[in-house]
Amino acid sequence: MMISLLQIVAVMMLAIFLYRWRASIRRRNEQSWDALLLKLRPDWSARELSNNFLWKEGINATTDDAWQRMEGPKGLWAMYQNAKVMLEMANFAAINSPDIDPLLLATLRSDAIQIRVCVISALFQYAFSQASEGVRVNAFRTAQLYDGMAVRMTQLLQENAAFVVPDFVAAM
């Protein structure tokens, strides 16, 4: 009797999981460029970290200066969330544009994962040691990755969805 009950619960849990997974795939496939751009965080911008933000890689700030400009954990969290959105944008472009450079797509995906891992690590360190040198170095590395990802995303959009570039630049 108990085993039958456990089997029923397990099957129901699996069914719920599969239903939610299918619904998330359906939502993802029904997105548009505008919907994705609206997900970007407008309350923080990484423009202050680089003179050529979105057009050329490279941060012109020291670790301490970058920490100040990114407003500490606020900027880190914005990078975390925007990296997820840019990953969704890359996936959307891959689905809807047949001639995407696979290396660029793989790099964007890798960047998003690295940014999210670095942010979690930096925020975890920050929780225990405030703005120590290790936190600032980790935040600087995250900002470098974010800057590179933003440049590559701009390149992807220019090549595959040029009409979206002005809105992307404004949102970033």
ChimeraX commands (.cxc) that place a marker at each C-alpha (Angstrom):
marker #1 position 0.00,0.00,0.00 radius 0.5
marker #1 position 2.75,2.44,0.93 radius 0.5
marker #1 position 4.77,1.62,-2.19 radius 0.5
marker #1 position 1.75,2.26,-4.41 radius 0.5
marker #1 position 1.21,5.61,-2.75 radius 0.5
marker #1 position 4.87,6.52,-3.25 radius 0.5
marker #1 position 4.66,5.51,-6.92 radius 0.5
marker #1 position 1.59,7.68,-7.44 radius 0.5
marker #1 position 3.28,10.65,-5.77 radius 0.5
marker #1 position 6.43,10.13,-7.84 radius 0.5
marker #1 position 4.45,9.96,-11.09 radius 0.5
marker #1 position 2.48,13.08,-10.16 radius 0.5
marker #1 position 5.68,14.96,-9.31 radius 0.5
marker #1 position 7.19,13.92,-12.64 radius 0.5
marker #1 position 4.04,15.01,-14.49 radius 0.5
marker #1 position 4.08,18.41,-12.76 radius 0.5
marker #1 position 7.76,18.84,-13.56 radius 0.5
marker #1 position 7.23,17.95,-17.24 radius 0.5
marker #1 position 4.23,20.28,-17.51 radius 0.5
marker #1 position 6.17,23.21,-16.03 radius 0.5
marker #1 position 9.18,22.45,-18.24 radius 0.5
marker #1 position 7.01,22.38,-21.36 radius 0.5
marker #1 position 5.30,25.64,-20.33 radius 0.5
marker #1 position 8.68,27.34,-19.84 radius 0.5
marker #1 position 9.81,26.19,-23.29 radius 0.5
marker #1 position 6.57,27.50,-24.81 radius 0.5
marker #1 position 7.04,30.88,-23.07 radius 0.5
marker #1 position 10.64,31.05,-24.25 radius 0.5
marker #1 position 9.68,30.29,-27.84 radius 0.5
marker #1 position 6.92,32.92,-27.82 radius 0.5
marker #1 position 9.25,35.74,-26.73 radius 0.5
marker #1 position 10.16,38.63,-28.96 radius 0.5
marker #1 position 13.18,40.92,-29.11 radius 0.5
marker #1 position 11.17,43.64,-27.38 radius 0.5
marker #1 position 10.17,41.33,-24.54 radius 0.5
marker #1 position 13.79,40.30,-24.04 radius 0.5
marker #1 position 15.04,43.89,-24.06 radius 0.5
marker #1 position 12.48,44.83,-21.42 radius 0.5
marker #1 position 14.06,42.25,-19.08 radius 0.5
marker #1 position 17.41,44.10,-19.02 radius 0.5
marker #1 position 18.05,46.05,-15.82 radius 0.5
marker #1 position 17.68,49.77,-16.59 radius 0.5
marker #1 position 18.60,50.92,-13.06 radius 0.5
marker #1 position 22.33,50.23,-13.49 radius 0.5
marker #1 position 24.65,50.59,-16.45 radius 0.5
marker #1 position 28.18,49.36,-17.02 radius 0.5
marker #1 position 28.93,52.34,-19.28 radius 0.5
marker #1 position 30.97,53.93,-16.50 radius 0.5
marker #1 position 33.44,51.04,-16.55 radius 0.5
marker #1 position 34.64,51.62,-20.11 radius 0.5
marker #1 position 34.90,54.49,-22.56 radius 0.5
marker #1 position 33.96,52.17,-25.44 radius 0.5
marker #1 position 31.29,50.09,-23.70 radius 0.5
marker #1 position 29.38,47.88,-26.17 radius 0.5
marker #1 position 31.79,48.64,-29.02 radius 0.5
marker #1 position 35.24,47.56,-27.86 radius 0.5
marker #1 position 36.42,45.33,-25.03 radius 0.5
marker #1 position 38.47,46.77,-22.22 radius 0.5
marker #1 position 37.83,48.37,-18.85 radius 0.5
marker #1 position 39.68,51.54,-17.99 radius 0.5
marker #1 position 39.50,51.35,-14.21 radius 0.5
marker #1 position 41.42,49.88,-11.32 radius 0.5
marker #1 position 39.84,47.24,-9.10 radius 0.5
marker #1 position 38.94,49.84,-6.45 radius 0.5
marker #1 position 37.63,52.26,-9.03 radius 0.5
marker #1 position 35.55,49.56,-10.73 radius 0.5
marker #1 position 34.04,48.57,-7.38 radius 0.5
marker #1 position 33.02,52.19,-6.78 radius 0.5
marker #1 position 31.62,52.64,-10.29 radius 0.5
marker #1 position 29.62,49.44,-10.20 radius 0.5
marker #1 position 28.13,50.47,-6.86 radius 0.5
marker #1 position 29.32,47.28,-5.20 radius 0.5
marker #1 position 26.79,44.48,-4.89 radius 0.5
marker #1 position 24.12,46.45,-6.80 radius 0.5
marker #1 position 26.18,46.36,-9.99 radius 0.5
marker #1 position 27.14,42.74,-9.46 radius 0.5
marker #1 position 23.50,41.72,-9.14 radius 0.5
marker #1 position 22.57,43.72,-12.25 radius 0.5
marker #1 position 25.33,41.94,-14.19 radius 0.5
marker #1 position 24.03,38.60,-12.91 radius 0.5
marker #1 position 20.51,39.31,-14.12 radius 0.5
marker #1 position 21.56,40.90,-17.42 radius 0.5
marker #1 position 23.85,37.96,-18.20 radius 0.5
marker #1 position 20.81,35.68,-17.98 radius 0.5
marker #1 position 18.85,37.96,-20.32 radius 0.5
marker #1 position 21.72,38.15,-22.80 radius 0.5
marker #1 position 21.91,34.35,-22.72 radius 0.5
marker #1 position 18.20,34.23,-23.54 radius 0.5
marker #1 position 18.82,36.72,-26.36 radius 0.5
marker #1 position 21.61,34.54,-27.77 radius 0.5
marker #1 position 19.37,31.47,-27.61 radius 0.5
marker #1 position 16.53,33.41,-29.26 radius 0.5
marker #1 position 18.86,34.51,-32.05 radius 0.5
marker #1 position 20.07,30.93,-32.51 radius 0.5
marker #1 position 16.50,29.71,-32.91 radius 0.5
marker #1 position 15.37,32.51,-35.22 radius 0.5
marker #1 position 18.50,33.22,-37.29 radius 0.5
marker #1 position 19.95,30.32,-39.26 radius 0.5
marker #1 position 23.27,31.96,-40.12 radius 0.5
marker #1 position 24.63,32.67,-36.63 radius 0.5
marker #1 position 28.31,32.12,-35.98 radius 0.5
marker #1 position 28.41,29.04,-33.71 radius 0.5
marker #1 position 31.64,30.18,-32.07 radius 0.5
marker #1 position 30.10,33.55,-31.13 radius 0.5
marker #1 position 27.07,31.77,-29.74 radius 0.5
marker #1 position 29.19,29.36,-27.70 radius 0.5
marker #1 position 31.29,32.26,-26.38 radius 0.5
marker #1 position 28.18,34.18,-25.31 radius 0.5
marker #1 position 26.85,31.15,-23.49 radius 0.5
marker #1 position 30.18,30.57,-21.78 radius 0.5
marker #1 position 30.41,34.24,-20.79 radius 0.5
marker #1 position 26.94,34.16,-19.23 radius 0.5
marker #1 position 27.79,31.12,-17.12 radius 0.5
marker #1 position 31.14,32.57,-16.03 radius 0.5
marker #1 position 29.57,35.91,-15.11 radius 0.5
marker #1 position 26.89,34.28,-13.03 radius 0.5
marker #1 position 29.42,32.07,-11.21 radius 0.5
marker #1 position 31.75,35.03,-10.57 radius 0.5
marker #1 position 28.90,37.17,-9.24 radius 0.5
marker #1 position 27.72,34.47,-6.84 radius 0.5
marker #1 position 31.31,34.00,-5.66 radius 0.5
marker #1 position 31.87,37.74,-5.21 radius 0.5
marker #1 position 28.59,38.23,-3.37 radius 0.5
marker #1 position 29.35,35.26,-1.14 radius 0.5
marker #1 position 32.77,36.75,-0.33 radius 0.5
marker #1 position 31.21,40.17,0.20 radius 0.5
marker #1 position 28.74,38.74,2.70 radius 0.5
marker #1 position 31.61,37.60,4.90 radius 0.5
marker #1 position 34.35,40.16,4.33 radius 0.5
marker #1 position 32.61,43.26,2.96 radius 0.5
marker #1 position 34.70,44.94,0.23 radius 0.5
marker #1 position 38.02,43.20,0.78 radius 0.5
marker #1 position 40.64,43.06,-1.94 radius 0.5
marker #1 position 39.51,39.59,-3.01 radius 0.5
marker #1 position 35.93,40.78,-3.50 radius 0.5
marker #1 position 37.07,43.77,-5.56 radius 0.5
marker #1 position 39.32,41.60,-7.73 radius 0.5
marker #1 position 36.50,39.12,-8.31 radius 0.5
marker #1 position 34.12,41.99,-9.12 radius 0.5
marker #1 position 36.67,43.45,-11.55 radius 0.5
marker #1 position 37.00,40.09,-13.30 radius 0.5
marker #1 position 33.22,39.88,-13.52 radius 0.5
marker #1 position 33.07,43.37,-15.00 radius 0.5
marker #1 position 35.68,42.41,-17.62 radius 0.5
marker #1 position 33.64,39.34,-18.58 radius 0.5
marker #1 position 30.46,41.41,-18.69 radius 0.5
marker #1 position 32.08,44.04,-20.88 radius 0.5
marker #1 position 33.26,41.37,-23.31 radius 0.5
marker #1 position 29.85,39.71,-23.37 radius 0.5
marker #1 position 28.13,43.03,-24.05 radius 0.5
marker #1 position 30.50,43.70,-26.98 radius 0.5
marker #1 position 29.85,40.23,-28.41 radius 0.5
marker #1 position 26.09,40.60,-27.94 radius 0.5
marker #1 position 26.20,43.92,-29.79 radius 0.5
marker #1 position 28.09,42.18,-32.59 radius 0.5
marker #1 position 25.53,39.37,-32.71 radius 0.5
marker #1 position 22.66,41.84,-32.85 radius 0.5
marker #1 position 24.33,43.92,-35.55 radius 0.5
marker #1 position 24.73,40.85,-37.72 radius 0.5
marker #1 position 21.36,39.20,-37.07 radius 0.5
marker #1 position 18.88,41.76,-35.73 radius 0.5
marker #1 position 20.21,45.22,-36.52 radius 0.5
marker #1 position 16.84,46.84,-35.81 radius 0.5
marker #1 position 17.24,45.92,-32.13 radius 0.5
marker #1 position 20.71,47.46,-31.62 radius 0.5
marker #1 position 19.56,51.00,-30.71 radius 0.5
marker #1 position 17.17,49.63,-28.08 radius 0.5
marker #1 position 19.85,47.29,-26.73 radius 0.5
marker #1 position 22.37,50.14,-26.47 radius 0.5
marker #1 position 19.78,52.31,-24.70 radius 0.5
marker #1 position 18.91,49.51,-22.27 radius 0.5
marker #1 position 22.52,48.76,-21.39 radius 0.5
marker link #1:1,2 radius 0.2
marker link #1:2,3 radius 0.2
marker link #1:3,4 radius 0.2
marker link #1:4,5 radius 0.2
marker link #1:5,6 radius 0.2
marker link #1:6,7 radius 0.2
marker link #1:7,8 radius 0.2
marker link #1:8,9 radius 0.2
marker link #1:9,10 radius 0.2
marker link #1:10,11 radius 0.2
marker link #1:11,12 radius 0.2
marker link #1:12,13 radius 0.2
marker link #1:13,14 radius 0.2
marker link #1:14,15 radius 0.2
marker link #1:15,16 radius 0.2
marker link #1:16,17 radius 0.2
marker link #1:17,18 radius 0.2
marker link #1:18,19 radius 0.2
marker link #1:19,20 radius 0.2
marker link #1:20,21 radius 0.2
marker link #1:21,22 radius 0.2
marker link #1:22,23 radius 0.2
marker link #1:23,24 radius 0.2
marker link #1:24,25 radius 0.2
marker link #1:25,26 radius 0.2
marker link #1:26,27 radius 0.2
marker link #1:27,28 radius 0.2
marker link #1:28,29 radius 0.2
marker link #1:29,30 radius 0.2
marker link #1:30,31 radius 0.2
marker link #1:31,32 radius 0.2
marker link #1:32,33 radius 0.2
marker link #1:33,34 radius 0.2
marker link #1:34,35 radius 0.2
marker link #1:35,36 radius 0.2
marker link #1:36,37 radius 0.2
marker link #1:37,38 radius 0.2
marker link #1:38,39 radius 0.2
marker link #1:39,40 radius 0.2
marker link #1:40,41 radius 0.2
marker link #1:41,42 radius 0.2
marker link #1:42,43 radius 0.2
marker link #1:43,44 radius 0.2
marker link #1:44,45 radius 0.2
marker link #1:45,46 radius 0.2
marker link #1:46,47 radius 0.2
marker link #1:47,48 radius 0.2
marker link #1:48,49 radius 0.2
marker link #1:49,50 radius 0.2
marker link #1:50,51 radius 0.2
marker link #1:51,52 radius 0.2
marker link #1:52,53 radius 0.2
marker link #1:53,54 radius 0.2
marker link #1:54,55 radius 0.2
marker link #1:55,56 radius 0.2
marker link #1:56,57 radius 0.2
marker link #1:57,58 radius 0.2
marker link #1:58,59 radius 0.2
marker link #1:59,60 radius 0.2
marker link #1:60,61 radius 0.2
marker link #1:61,62 radius 0.2
marker link #1:62,63 radius 0.2
marker link #1:63,64 radius 0.2
marker link #1:64,65 radius 0.2
marker link #1:65,66 radius 0.2
marker link #1:66,67 radius 0.2
marker link #1:67,68 radius 0.2
marker link #1:68,69 radius 0.2
marker link #1:69,70 radius 0.2
marker link #1:70,71 radius 0.2
marker link #1:71,72 radius 0.2
marker link #1:72,73 radius 0.2
marker link #1:73,74 radius 0.2
marker link #1:74,75 radius 0.2
marker link #1:75,76 radius 0.2
marker link #1:76,77 radius 0.2
marker link #1:77,78 radius 0.2
marker link #1:78,79 radius 0.2
marker link #1:79,80 radius 0.2
marker link #1:80,81 radius 0.2
marker link #1:81,82 radius 0.2
marker link #1:82,83 radius 0.2
marker link #1:83,84 radius 0.2
marker link #1:84,85 radius 0.2
marker link #1:85,86 radius 0.2
marker link #1:86,87 radius 0.2
marker link #1:87,88 radius 0.2
marker link #1:88,89 radius 0.2
marker link #1:89,90 radius 0.2
marker link #1:90,91 radius 0.2
marker link #1:91,92 radius 0.2
marker link #1:92,93 radius 0.2
marker link #1:93,94 radius 0.2
marker link #1:94,95 radius 0.2
marker link #1:95,96 radius 0.2
marker link #1:96,97 radius 0.2
marker link #1:97,98 radius 0.2
marker link #1:98,99 radius 0.2
marker link #1:99,100 radius 0.2
marker link #1:100,101 radius 0.2
marker link #1:101,102 radius 0.2
marker link #1:102,103 radius 0.2
marker link #1:103,104 radius 0.2
marker link #1:104,105 radius 0.2
marker link #1:105,106 radius 0.2
marker link #1:106,107 radius 0.2
marker link #1:107,108 radius 0.2
marker link #1:108,109 radius 0.2
marker link #1:109,110 radius 0.2
marker link #1:110,111 radius 0.2
marker link #1:111,112 radius 0.2
marker link #1:112,113 radius 0.2
marker link #1:113,114 radius 0.2
marker link #1:114,115 radius 0.2
marker link #1:115,116 radius 0.2
marker link #1:116,117 radius 0.2
marker link #1:117,118 radius 0.2
marker link #1:118,119 radius 0.2
marker link #1:119,120 radius 0.2
marker link #1:120,121 radius 0.2
marker link #1:121,122 radius 0.2
marker link #1:122,123 radius 0.2
marker link #1:123,124 radius 0.2
marker link #1:124,125 radius 0.2
marker link #1:125,126 radius 0.2
marker link #1:126,127 radius 0.2
marker link #1:127,128 radius 0.2
marker link #1:128,129 radius 0.2
marker link #1:129,130 radius 0.2
marker link #1:130,131 radius 0.2
marker link #1:131,132 radius 0.2
marker link #1:132,133 radius 0.2
marker link #1:133,134 radius 0.2
marker link #1:134,135 radius 0.2
marker link #1:135,136 radius 0.2
marker link #1:136,137 radius 0.2
marker link #1:137,138 radius 0.2
marker link #1:138,139 radius 0.2
marker link #1:139,140 radius 0.2
marker link #1:140,141 radius 0.2
marker link #1:141,142 radius 0.2
marker link #1:142,143 radius 0.2
marker link #1:143,144 radius 0.2
marker link #1:144,145 radius 0.2
marker link #1:145,146 radius 0.2
marker link #1:146,147 radius 0.2
marker link #1:147,148 radius 0.2
marker link #1:148,149 radius 0.2
marker link #1:149,150 radius 0.2
marker link #1:150,151 radius 0.2
marker link #1:151,152 radius 0.2
marker link #1:152,153 radius 0.2
marker link #1:153,154 radius 0.2
marker link #1:154,155 radius 0.2
marker link #1:155,156 radius 0.2
marker link #1:156,157 radius 0.2
marker link #1:157,158 radius 0.2
marker link #1:158,159 radius 0.2
marker link #1:159,160 radius 0.2
marker link #1:160,161 radius 0.2
marker link #1:161,162 radius 0.2
marker link #1:162,163 radius 0.2
marker link #1:163,164 radius 0.2
marker link #1:164,165 radius 0.2
marker link #1:165,166 radius 0.2
marker link #1:166,167 radius 0.2
marker link #1:167,168 radius 0.2
marker link #1:168,169 radius 0.2
marker link #1:169,170 radius 0.2
marker link #1:170,171 radius 0.2
marker link #1:171,172 radius 0.2
view
